[in-house]
Amino acid sequence: MMMENKGILIVVSGFSGVGKGTLVKKLVACHDNYALSVSMTTRAPRPDEVDGVSYFFVDKDTFEETIAQDGLVEYARYLDNYYGTPRKWVEERMSEGKDVILEIEIQGALKVKEKFPEAVLLFVMPPSAQELECRLRGRNTESDEVIAGRMKRAVEESEGIENYDYIVINDQLDECAAQMHEIIRAEHMRPYRRIDYIDHLRKELKALVKGEE
């Protein structure tokens, strides 16, 4: 009997500038068992965005109806627009054997864990606070004021890291991505994720023992 092939919901969080988006893209590009979650939103699509690929674009009534039907893994509202993760899409990918990666901030991640206790929460850490600041400045896209705000936000977010299942330190990108992949592979071997296989083996063992009696 083949072991179950159901995917796992993986939630990845980390400070702004730590490189979590790059890590997630590398995982998806290098391993075919991952699916990057596609969010639902009420904002208008940009010219280069494709419905169902970039986002699922819906109107406000549809989004709120989805909320009422418990059809979202998590959701939030920013600047008068809703953003959320469709439960149906996630569960379909997981039933296909895909490990679904959801990249969200810490508050949303903890809400996901409440609703889906079997989800695996990964927090991406920098080698040091100084390196995090260097990476933010190295992007050359933000003012000193914005960078200071992101560092202050990191201080606040650091208080919730203990609620995650694992931390990974993004010092060398390839090494960190490989470590994340191994963590997820190990999660698939937890006994509670292999109940059908365990029960099947128990029945085989009992049948063999009975036949020898």
ZADO-1210 file (C-alpha; in nm, 4 decimals, padded with zeros to 6 digits):
<atoms>
<atom x="00.0000" y="00.0000" z="00.0000" code="MET" pos="1"/>
<atom x="00.1305" y="00.3460" z="-00.0869" code="MET" pos="2"/>
<atom x="00.1426" y="00.5962" z="00.1967" code="MET" pos="3"/>
<atom x="-00.1064" y="00.8839" z="00.1898" code="GLU" pos="4"/>
<atom x="-00.0202" y="01.1558" z="-00.0527" code="ASN" pos="5"/>
<atom x="-00.2123" y="01.4450" z="00.1003" code="LYS" pos="6"/>
<atom x="-00.0300" y="01.7757" z="00.1004" code="GLY" pos="7"/>
<atom x="00.0460" y="01.9977" z="00.3970" code="ILE" pos="8"/>
<atom x="-00.0426" y="02.3629" z="00.4499" code="LEU" pos="9"/>
<atom x="00.2817" y="02.5558" z="00.5036" code="ILE" pos="10"/>
<atom x="00.2714" y="02.9108" z="00.6397" code="VAL" pos="11"/>
<atom x="00.5849" y="03.1199" z="00.5887" code="VAL" pos="12"/>
<atom x="00.6369" y="03.4488" z="00.7721" code="SER" pos="13"/>
<atom x="00.9327" y="03.6735" z="00.8440" code="GLY" pos="14"/>
<atom x="01.0434" y="04.0307" z="00.8865" code="PHE" pos="15"/>
<atom x="01.0233" y="04.2649" z="00.5907" code="SER" pos="16"/>
<atom x="01.3480" y="04.2373" z="00.3966" code="GLY" pos="17"/>
<atom x="01.4473" y="03.8959" z="00.5327" code="VAL" pos="18"/>
<atom x="01.4071" y="03.7304" z="00.1928" code="GLY" pos="19"/>
<atom x="01.1062" y="03.5069" z="00.2569" code="LYS" pos="20"/>
<atom x="00.9531" y="03.5788" z="-00.0841" code="GLY" pos="21"/>
<atom x="01.2739" y="03.4793" z="-00.2611" code="THR" pos="22"/>
<atom x="01.2913" y="03.1593" z="-00.0548" code="LEU" pos="23"/>
<atom x="00.9340" y="03.0638" z="-00.1379" code="VAL" pos="24"/>
<atom x="00.9889" y="03.1242" z="-00.5100" code="LYS" pos="25"/>
<atom x="01.3012" y="02.9069" z="-00.5004" code="LYS" pos="26"/>
<atom x="01.1161" y="02.6222" z="-00.3319" code="LEU" pos="27"/>
<atom x="00.8348" y="02.6337" z="-00.5878" code="VAL" pos="28"/>
<atom x="01.0817" y="02.6531" z="-00.8779" code="ALA" pos="29"/>
<atom x="01.3030" y="02.3682" z="-00.7562" code="CYS" pos="30"/>
<atom x="01.0434" y="02.1169" z="-00.6337" code="HIS" pos="31"/>
<atom x="00.7233" y="02.0183" z="-00.8119" code="ASP" pos="32"/>
<atom x="00.5393" y="01.9196" z="-00.4925" code="ASN" pos="33"/>
<atom x="00.4808" y="02.2828" z="-00.3885" code="TYR" pos="34"/>
<atom x="00.1978" y="02.5169" z="-00.4832" code="ALA" pos="35"/>
<atom x="00.2105" y="02.8863" z="-00.3952" code="LEU" pos="36"/>
<atom x="-00.1263" y="03.0011" z="-00.2688" code="SER" pos="37"/>
<atom x="-00.3301" y="03.2366" z="-00.4883" code="VAL" pos="38"/>
<atom x="-00.5179" y="03.5032" z="-00.2915" code="SER" pos="39"/>
<atom x="-00.8666" y="03.6395" z="-00.3491" code="MET" pos="40"/>
<atom x="-00.9066" y="04.0166" z="-00.3543" code="THR" pos="41"/>
<atom x="-01.1629" y="04.2866" z="-00.4189" code="THR" pos="42"/>
<atom x="-00.9121" y="04.5309" z="-00.5660" code="ARG" pos="43"/>
<atom x="-00.9038" y="04.5907" z="-00.9404" code="ALA" pos="44"/>
<atom x="-00.6495" y="04.3927" z="-01.1439" code="PRO" pos="45"/>
<atom x="-00.3415" y="04.5707" z="-01.2728" code="ARG" pos="46"/>
<atom x="-00.2605" y="04.5545" z="-01.6454" code="PRO" pos="47"/>
<atom x="-00.0112" y="04.2680" z="-01.6111" code="ASP" pos="48"/>
<atom x="-00.2173" y="04.0588" z="-01.3692" code="GLU" pos="49"/>
<atom x="-00.4120" y="03.7468" z="-01.4683" code="VAL" pos="50"/>
<atom x="-00.7245" y="03.6290" z="-01.2881" code="ASP" pos="51"/>
<atom x="-00.6669" y="03.2926" z="-01.1226" code="GLY" pos="52"/>
<atom x="-00.2889" y="03.3289" z="-01.1470" code="VAL" pos="53"/>
<atom x="-00.2000" y="03.6613" z="-00.9839" code="SER" pos="54"/>
<atom x="-00.5183" y="03.6754" z="-00.7748" code="TYR" pos="55"/>
<atom x="-00.8791" y="03.5663" z="-00.7856" code="PHE" pos="56"/>
<atom x="-01.0483" y="03.9006" z="-00.8545" code="PHE" pos="57"/>
<atom x="-01.4015" y="03.9281" z="-00.7111" code="VAL" pos="58"/>
<atom x="-01.6431" y="04.1996" z="-00.6042" code="ASP" pos="59"/>
<atom x="-01.7087" y="04.2937" z="-00.2429" code="LYS" pos="60"/>
<atom x="-02.0394" y="04.1032" z="-00.2199" code="ASP" pos="61"/>
<atom x="-01.8772" y="03.7818" z="-00.3422" code="THR" pos="62"/>
<atom x="-01.5906" y="03.8178" z="-00.0958" code="PHE" pos="63"/>
<atom x="-01.8214" y="03.8831" z="00.1996" code="GLU" pos="64"/>
<atom x="-02.0397" y="03.5893" z="00.0983" code="GLU" pos="65"/>
<atom x="-01.7282" y="03.3718" z="00.0954" code="THR" pos="66"/>
<atom x="-01.6452" y="03.4938" z="00.4469" code="ILE" pos="67"/>
<atom x="-01.9967" y="03.4081" z="00.5655" code="ALA" pos="68"/>
<atom x="-01.9625" y="03.0559" z="00.4221" code="GLN" pos="69"/>
<atom x="-01.6279" y="03.0019" z="00.5992" code="ASP" pos="70"/>
<atom x="-01.4691" y="02.9763" z="00.2573" code="GLY" pos="71"/>
<atom x="-01.1402" y="03.1434" z="00.3470" code="LEU" pos="72"/>
<atom x="-00.8357" y="03.0125" z="00.5298" code="VAL" pos="73"/>
<atom x="-00.7643" y="03.3693" z="00.6441" code="GLU" pos="74"/>
<atom x="-00.8450" y="03.7211" z="00.5297" code="TYR" pos="75"/>
<atom x="-00.7736" y="04.0837" z="00.6065" code="ALA" pos="76"/>
<atom x="-00.8779" y="04.4269" z="00.4841" code="ARG" pos="77"/>
<atom x="-00.6315" y="04.6888" z="00.3621" code="TYR" pos="78"/>
<atom x="-00.7135" y="05.0302" z="00.2153" code="LEU" pos="79"/>
<atom x="-01.0811" y="04.9434" z="00.1630" code="ASP" pos="80"/>
<atom x="-01.0023" y="04.6177" z="-00.0161" code="ASN" pos="81"/>
<atom x="-01.0265" y="04.2598" z="00.1062" code="TYR" pos="82"/>
<atom x="-00.7501" y="04.0033" z="00.0652" code="TYR" pos="83"/>
<atom x="-00.7820" y="03.6379" z="00.1619" code="GLY" pos="84"/>
<atom x="-00.6882" y="03.2783" z="00.0909" code="THR" pos="85"/>
<atom x="-00.9649" y="03.0629" z="-00.0632" code="PRO" pos="86"/>
<atom x="-01.0148" y="02.7443" z="00.1368" code="ARG" pos="87"/>
<atom x="-01.1458" y="02.5456" z="-00.1641" code="LYS" pos="88"/>
<atom x="-00.8361" y="02.6180" z="-00.3752" code="TRP" pos="89"/>
<atom x="-00.6031" y="02.5220" z="-00.0892" code="VAL" pos="90"/>
<atom x="-00.7869" y="02.1994" z="-00.0073" code="GLU" pos="91"/>
<atom x="-00.7996" y="02.0960" z="-00.3739" code="GLU" pos="92"/>
<atom x="-00.4246" y="02.1402" z="-00.4137" code="ARG" pos="93"/>
<atom x="-00.3587" y="01.9496" z="-00.0902" code="MET" pos="94"/>
<atom x="-00.5835" y="01.6634" z="-00.2027" code="SER" pos="95"/>
<atom x="-00.3713" y="01.6451" z="-00.5183" code="GLU" pos="96"/>
<atom x="-00.0654" y="01.5905" z="-00.2983" code="GLY" pos="97"/>
<atom x="00.0679" y="01.9457" z="-00.3222" code="LYS" pos="98"/>
<atom x="00.2179" y="02.1198" z="-00.0209" code="ASP" pos="99"/>
<atom x="00.0525" y="02.4622" z="-00.0295" code="VAL" pos="100"/>
<atom x="00.2706" y="02.7544" z="00.0755" code="ILE" pos="101"/>
<atom x="00.1013" y="03.0583" z="00.2218" code="LEU" pos="102"/>
<atom x="00.3221" y="03.3655" z="00.2711" code="GLU" pos="103"/>
<atom x="00.1550" y="03.5955" z="00.5244" code="ILE" pos="104"/>
<atom x="00.2332" y="03.8133" z="00.8237" code="GLU" pos="105"/>
<atom x="00.2419" y="03.6862" z="01.1795" code="ILE" pos="106"/>
<atom x="-00.1134" y="03.7736" z="01.2915" code="GLN" pos="107"/>
<atom x="-00.2633" y="03.5998" z="00.9911" code="GLY" pos="108"/>
<atom x="-00.0359" y="03.2998" z="01.0416" code="ALA" pos="109"/>
<atom x="-00.1572" y="03.2484" z="01.3974" code="LEU" pos="110"/>
<atom x="-00.5196" y="03.2687" z="01.2804" code="LYS" pos="111"/>
<atom x="-00.4449" y="02.9972" z="01.0248" code="VAL" pos="112"/>
<atom x="-00.2964" y="02.7789" z="01.2994" code="LYS" pos="113"/>
<atom x="-00.6136" y="02.8194" z="01.5058" code="GLU" pos="114"/>
<atom x="-00.8311" y="02.7086" z="01.2159" code="LYS" pos="115"/>
<atom x="-00.5905" y="02.4461" z="01.0792" code="PHE" pos="116"/>
<atom x="-00.3903" y="02.3013" z="01.3725" code="PRO" pos="117"/>
<atom x="-00.2022" y="02.0658" z="01.1379" code="GLU" pos="118"/>
<atom x="-00.0574" y="02.3577" z="00.9389" code="ALA" pos="119"/>
<atom x="00.3188" y="02.4018" z="00.9709" code="VAL" pos="120"/>
<atom x="00.4372" y="02.7518" z="01.0612" code="LEU" pos="121"/>
<atom x="00.7868" y="02.8573" z="00.9500" code="LEU" pos="122"/>
<atom x="00.9439" y="03.1877" z="01.0505" code="PHE" pos="123"/>
<atom x="01.2354" y="03.3143" z="00.8412" code="VAL" pos="124"/>
<atom x="01.5014" y="03.4883" z="01.0501" code="MET" pos="125"/>
<atom x="01.7986" y="03.7058" z="00.9479" code="PRO" pos="126"/>
<atom x="02.1513" y="03.6160" z="01.0686" code="PRO" pos="127"/>
<atom x="02.1452" y="03.9392" z="01.2727" code="SER" pos="128"/>
<atom x="01.9510" y="04.2622" z="01.3162" code="ALA" pos="129"/>
<atom x="02.2335" y="04.4496" z="01.1438" code="GLN" pos="130"/>
<atom x="02.2087" y="04.2231" z="00.8397" code="GLU" pos="131"/>
<atom x="01.8324" y="04.2771" z="00.8227" code="LEU" pos="132"/>
<atom x="01.8832" y="04.6549" z="00.8150" code="GLU" pos="133"/>
<atom x="02.1535" y="04.6157" z="00.5472" code="CYS" pos="134"/>
<atom x="01.9162" y="04.4133" z="00.3296" code="ARG" pos="135"/>
<atom x="01.6437" y="04.6746" z="00.3639" code="LEU" pos="136"/>
<atom x="01.8862" y="04.9507" z="00.2663" code="ARG" pos="137"/>
<atom x="02.0291" y="04.7398" z="-00.0135" code="GLY" pos="138"/>
<atom x="01.6947" y="04.7389" z="-00.1937" code="ARG" pos="139"/>
<atom x="01.7378" y="05.1150" z="-00.2548" code="ASN" pos="140"/>
<atom x="01.3623" y="05.1547" z="-00.2780" code="THR" pos="141"/>
<atom x="01.2702" y="05.3076" z="00.0575" code="GLU" pos="142"/>
<atom x="01.3500" y="05.6160" z="00.2610" code="SER" pos="143"/>
<atom x="01.5271" y="05.6121" z="00.5962" code="ASP" pos="144"/>
<atom x="01.1926" y="05.6798" z="00.7603" code="GLU" pos="145"/>
<atom x="01.0285" y="05.3766" z="00.5971" code="VAL" pos="146"/>
<atom x="01.3245" y="05.1543" z="00.6864" code="ILE" pos="147"/>
<atom x="01.3086" y="05.2719" z="01.0475" code="ALA" pos="148"/>
<atom x="00.9380" y="05.1850" z="01.0503" code="GLY" pos="149"/>
<atom x="01.0084" y="04.8361" z="00.9158" code="ARG" pos="150"/>
<atom x="01.2739" y="04.7786" z="01.1814" code="MET" pos="151"/>
<atom x="01.0330" y="04.8931" z="01.4520" code="LYS" pos="152"/>
<atom x="00.7742" y="04.6541" z="01.3122" code="ARG" pos="153"/>
<atom x="01.0315" y="04.3744" z="01.3299" code="ALA" pos="154"/>
<atom x="01.0756" y="04.4430" z="01.7019" code="VAL" pos="155"/>
<atom x="00.6999" y="04.3969" z="01.7505" code="GLU" pos="156"/>
<atom x="00.6837" y="04.0831" z="01.5365" code="GLU" pos="157"/>
<atom x="00.9770" y="03.9254" z="01.7196" code="SER" pos="158"/>
<atom x="00.7520" y="03.8841" z="02.0240" code="GLU" pos="159"/>
<atom x="00.5425" y="03.6198" z="01.8464" code="GLY" pos="160"/>
<atom x="00.8136" y="03.3974" z="01.6994" code="ILE" pos="161"/>
<atom x="00.7817" y="03.1359" z="01.9759" code="GLU" pos="162"/>
<atom x="00.4351" y="03.0509" z="01.8456" code="ASN" pos="163"/>
<atom x="00.5836" y="02.9089" z="01.5241" code="TYR" pos="164"/>
<atom x="00.6757" y="02.5447" z="01.4713" code="ASP" pos="165"/>
<atom x="01.0176" y="02.6129" z="01.3201" code="TYR" pos="166"/>
<atom x="01.2597" y="02.8942" z="01.2540" code="ILE" pos="167"/>
<atom x="01.5039" y="02.9005" z="00.9634" code="VAL" pos="168"/>
<atom x="01.7917" y="03.1461" z="00.9341" code="ILE" pos="169"/>
<atom x="01.8314" y="03.2949" z="00.5882" code="ASN" pos="170"/>
<atom x="02.2076" y="03.3440" z="00.5770" code="ASP" pos="171"/>
<atom x="02.2800" y="03.1558" z="00.2537" code="GLN" pos="172"/>
<atom x="01.9737" y="03.1346" z="00.0279" code="LEU" pos="173"/>
<atom x="02.0354" y="02.7854" z="-00.1130" code="ASP" pos="174"/>
<atom x="02.1112" y="02.6373" z="00.2296" code="GLU" pos="175"/>
<atom x="01.8042" y="02.7961" z="00.3861" code="CYS" pos="176"/>
<atom x="01.5764" y="02.6748" z="00.1038" code="ALA" pos="177"/>
<atom x="01.7177" y="02.3220" z="00.1398" code="ALA" pos="178"/>
<atom x="01.6578" y="02.3331" z="00.5154" code="GLN" pos="179"/>
<atom x="01.2963" y="02.4415" z="00.4640" code="MET" pos="180"/>
<atom x="01.2446" y="02.1576" z="00.2166" code="HIS" pos="181"/>
<atom x="01.3846" y="01.9004" z="00.4619" code="GLU" pos="182"/>
<atom x="01.1626" y="02.0305" z="00.7430" code="ILE" pos="183"/>
<atom x="00.8552" y="01.9882" z="00.5254" code="ILE" pos="184"/>
<atom x="00.9636" y="01.6404" z="00.4132" code="ARG" pos="185"/>
<atom x="01.0073" y="01.5421" z="00.7779" code="ALA" pos="186"/>
<atom x="00.6605" y="01.6752" z="00.8612" code="GLU" pos="187"/>
<atom x="00.5145" y="01.4248" z="00.6148" code="HIS" pos="188"/>
<atom x="00.6563" y="01.1448" z="00.8315" code="MET" pos="189"/>
<atom x="00.4725" y="01.2423" z="01.1493" code="ARG" pos="190"/>
<atom x="00.2565" y="00.9446" z="01.2590" code="PRO" pos="191"/>
<atom x="-00.0663" y="01.1457" z="01.2791" code="TYR" pos="192"/>
<atom x="-00.0275" y="01.2338" z="00.9103" code="ARG" pos="193"/>
<atom x="00.0089" y="00.8602" z="00.8251" code="ARG" pos="194"/>
<atom x="-00.2813" y="00.7093" z="01.0165" code="ILE" pos="195"/>
<atom x="-00.4222" y="00.5199" z="00.7151" code="ASP" pos="196"/>
<atom x="-00.0849" y="00.3631" z="00.6428" code="TYR" pos="197"/>
<atom x="-00.0327" y="00.2696" z="01.0084" code="ILE" pos="198"/>
<atom x="-00.3793" y="00.1119" z="01.0342" code="ASP" pos="199"/>
<atom x="-00.3237" y="-00.0804" z="00.7114" code="HIS" pos="200"/>
<atom x="00.0096" y="-00.2177" z="00.8340" code="LEU" pos="201"/>
<atom x="-00.1445" y="-00.3178" z="01.1667" code="ARG" pos="202"/>
<atom x="-00.4121" y="-00.5190" z="00.9824" code="LYS" pos="203"/>
<atom x="-00.1465" y="-00.6879" z="00.7668" code="GLU" pos="204"/>
<atom x="00.0584" y="-00.7791" z="01.0743" code="LEU" pos="205"/>
<atom x="-00.2435" y="-00.9206" z="01.2570" code="LYS" pos="206"/>
<atom x="-00.3453" y="-01.1214" z="00.9495" code="ALA" pos="207"/>
<atom x="00.0040" y="-01.2700" z="00.9157" code="LEU" pos="208"/>
<atom x="00.0248" y="-01.3557" z="01.2846" code="VAL" pos="209"/>
<atom x="-00.3212" y="-01.5125" z="01.2791" code="LYS" pos="210"/>
<atom x="-00.2286" y="-01.7180" z="00.9746" code="GLY" pos="211"/>
<atom x="00.0747" y="-01.8581" z="01.1521" code="GLU" pos="212"/>
<atom x="-00.1192" y="-01.9618" z="01.4598" code="GLU" pos="213"/>
</atoms>
